[in-house]
Amino acid sequence: MEKGTTNGTITNFDGVYYITISEVATLVFRYIGMEKIDRKVVGAGVLNTIMNSS
């Protein structure tokens, strides 16, 4: 989810996702049983994130 907006997406079975966000944004990653992660994104590209159990 793009922080501060209602812009979000979900992953497929393999954890792959696609989202269009503003040029400078913070993505919030959440999943049941995992720690929430906020990642600042600048520019376009691939963002790999590993989530830890909570």
Secondary structure, 3 states (H helix, E strand, C coil): CECCCCCCCCCCCCCCCCCCCCCEEEEEECCCCECCEEEEEECCCCCCCCCCEC
